[in-house]
Amino acid sequence: MNLTFVLIGFALAVFMGAAIVSLMATLRPQWSNRRRQLTAACVLPAITAVATLLGILFISSADHGQSERMEDLAIAALATLGGGAVLIAFVGGLIGAMLAGRRRGR
């Protein structure tokens, strides 16, 4: 995997976590700061997990002819890359949410 993909994904997750926690502060002021941070940090990983599962379903439902081993390899590779992207998105979103909450003084 290219390191540029990891760095760009992490930076986008930090920005998205910070933006969503700021939005949640205006939409749900009754929620605790920790709850807003965790909710903001889980948005991008949830989207990434759904996209990964849809990709796996697409690969498994397509007609591949006689090469079943390549289908298993493609599913394993997509699951590995998707799982890594979910982890990067969660950590980046959590860092962004914490930094935005710290900036707000809460």
ABEGO torsion letter per residue (X at the ends): XBAAAAAAAAAAAAAAAAAAAAAAAAABAABBAAAAAAAAAAAAAAAAAAAAAAAAAAAAABBAEABAAAAAAAAAAAAAAAAAAAAAAAAAAAAAAAAAAAAAGX
